[in-house]
Amino acid sequence: MADTVVSLQSLFQSVREVGAYLREEAARFSRVDAEYKTSRDPVSYVDRTAEHMLQERCHRLLPEAGFILEESGGHAHESEFLWVIDPLDGTKNFVHGIPFFGISVALLYRRQPVVGVVYAVPQDELFWAVSGQGAYVGQERLHVSETTDPDKLLVVTGFMYRDPERAEKYFRALVEVMRRFGGLRRLGSAALDLAYVAAGRLDVFFEMDLNPWDVAAGSLLVQEAGGKVTEFSGAAGHLWNSTILAGGPWAWQAVQSVLREAGLV
């Protein structure tokens, strides 16, 4: 259904055009150009310009769709189709000159992702998925890792600081992850974390305090690559309810056990 509603090639072209803009800006951006939405949450003219570019292009592709946007909010949430856009996921990496950031664009139909695109800008890798048709990087079909060896499990997460009581439980879980499994990474972009899980480069991802634009596209990638994506509890509300656990079935179960023991489930 999705590929009859919107031209995938046109969408890919639009995302790559905005990616080219981000690459140009990354080459000359200075940390002094950053503003801060909160004391630790940077934003810049680059985020806002990229978002405007994507919104304009996505509107042309599907004029009847509404938007959920990271920087400027959204409108027409009652629409059957919704674009969910993060124009620069990994802004702190971008601001600090760390080449790990990307673009996340998802098209939702009745609040469920049907198209997802995550573009790793510095690496020029375009990950994409269509509901029921698989996940890909370029033309290569993706599949989540099938490892069942704890010593080979590479886990990725993001840190949360907003709630001291939950943070204590969260860091307790991180200690157990490091003790039980083969490695732990914190890369700074939830969208790319999910894309890497879909590609089998990472085995499982979990994080709290996220928003739909962080995970809408990446969660579809993982699901279409044969993975499991839920809230920490195992419920299906990960897109709207701030916690997400995603990976191959065995890895998902192994990490959920840790989260449960830490009191996060």
N, C-alpha and C positions, 0 to 999 in steps of 0.2 A: 504493500500500500504506500509506504513512504516514498519509494523511488518514483511513483507515479504522481505524487503531490509536489515534490521538489526535485530539481535537477541536481543530482549528487555532484556531477562534474562542475557545475556552476558554483555550488557550495564550496567544493574543494578549492577552486580558483579564488573565490572570495577570501577564504581563510589564508591562503598562501600570499595574497596581496597584502593583507594586514600583517602577516608574518614578516614580509619584506620591510614594511614600515618599522616594526619592532627591531629588526636587525640593524637597520640604519640608525635608529635612535640609541640602541645599546652601544654602538661604536663611539657615541659622543656624549652620552648621558653622564652627568655628574651627580654625586650624592647630594650636593647642595640644592639640586633642582627638586628634590623630593619634598612632599608635604606629608602630614600625618593625620589620618582620620582619628586615631587614638595615639597615645604616646608610643606605641610599638607597631602601629599598622600603617605602613607608608602607602602613598598614592602619588600620582604625578600627572602632568599633562599628557604623558604617553598613554596611561591607562584610559583616560577620558577620550582622547582622540581615537585610539584603537576601538573603543566601544562604539563611538559614533560611526566609524567606518563599517563595523560589522553590522550594527543595527540597520544602517542604510541599505547595505547589500542584502541582508536577510529579508528586509521588508520588500525589496524588489522581487525576491525569489518567491515569497508567499505573503502577499499583502494582507490577507485576512488573519494572519497569526498575531497574537499578542507577544509581549516580551517580559521576561524576568532578567534584569540586568544588575550586575554587581555594583557599578558605580552610580548609576542614575535611577535605580529602582526599576519600575516597570509599569505596564498598563495593560488593560484588557485581559486580566487574569481569567475572566470567564470564557475566553475563547477556547474552542476545541483544540486548536493548535497553539502552542507556545514555544517561542525561541527562548532558550536559557543560555546566557552568554557570560563567560568570564573572559574579558579581552586580554588579560595578562595574569595568568596564574603563576605565582612565584614572584610577586612584585618585589619582595625583599631581596631575593637573589638578583633580580634585574638591577635594583638600586645599588647593590654592592658589587656589581660586575661579575657575578657568578653565572656561568652559562648554563643554567638549568631553569627554564621558564617556558611557558607555552600559552596556547589559546585553547579554550574549551567552548564548544558550541554544541548544543543538543536541541533537537526538535521533539517536543512532547505532543502526544495526541491523547486527549482526555487524561492528562496528568501523568502519562507514562512515556518514557523515552522510546522513540521509534527510529531516530537517527542520532548518532553521536560522532563527533569529530574532536580529536585532541591532536594539536600540532605542536611538536617539540621544535621550537623555532631555531635555536642555535644548531641543532643536529639535522634540521630539515627532514624530519620524519613525520609523516602524516598517518595517524592511527584513525581508523573509522569503523563504524559498525552500523548495520541496519537490522532492525528487529526481525528475527527469523531467518536472516541471511548470513550470519557469521560476522566475525571481526577480522580486521586486516591492518597491516602496516604496508602502505603502498598496495601491491597486489598479492602480498604474502599472507596466507591465512594464519590466524593466531590461535593458540591454545594455551590455556593456563598450565602451569607446572603440575606434574603428577607425583612429585616426590613425596615419599612417606617416611623419610629418614629425618628425625629431628635435628641431627647434626648437620644436615645439608639445607635446612629451612632458613631462608633469608627473609626476614620480616622488615617491613617498612611502616613508619608511623609519622605522626606529627605531634608536637607537644602542645598541651593546653595549660593555661595559667589562670583562667578567669574565676574558678571556684576552688578555693584552697582545700576544702574537704575532698572534692573529687580528684583534685590534683594529687593529693597524697595517695589515693587508691590507684591513680593512673601510673605514678612512678613506681609503686609497688608491683604493678603488672609488668612494667618495663624491666625491672630487676629479674623477674621470673622468666621473661622472654629471653633475656641475655643468658640466664643460667641454663635454660632448657634447650635452646635452639642455636642454630649455627651462626647467626649474625643478626644485627639490628641496624637499620639505616633510618636517617631522617634527612630527606632530600629537599623539602621545601616547596613542593607543588603536588597537591592531592590529585589533580587531574593527570599529571604525568606518572605519579605513583600507581594509579589505577591502570594506566596504559601499559606500564611495565609489568604489572601483574598479569594483565591479559596476554602479554607477549611471552610470559614464562620467565622473564628476567628476574623478577621478584616473586616470592611464593605467596605472600599474604600481606594485606594492608589493613590497618585499623586506625581510626582517629575519632575525636570528639569535636563538637562545636564547629561543625561545617555547615555550609549552606548549599542550596540546590545547584548554584552555578559551579561550585567546586566539584560536584560528583555526578551530575546528570549524564554527561557524555561518557565519562570514565566507567561508571557503573554498567552502562550498556555494553561497553567493550568487554568487560570481564564476564558478564552473563553470556554474551554471544561467543566468547572464547571457551565456554564450558565451565565457568566458575560459579561460585555462590556468592551473592551479595545481599546483605541484610543489615538491620540494626545489630548492636551487640547482643540483644536478646534473642535474635533469630527471626524477629518480625520483619515484615517487608517494607517498613516505612522509612528506609534509610534516606530517601530523597528529601524528606521533609522534616525529619526528627533528629537531626544533628549528630547521630552516631552511625558509623559504618564499619563493617567488617567484610572483607572481600578476599577471595582466594580460591584455590582448588578445594574440593570437598574435604580432603584429609587435613590440609593446612588450616582451613576455616575452623574445623572442629577442634584441632589442637590449640589454636590461639583462643578460641572462645572459652575453652576450659580455664585458661589462665585468667581471662577477664572475669569469669564467674568467681573464681577463687579470690580475686582481688576485690570483689564487691561491686564491680562495675555492671553487672547483669542483675 
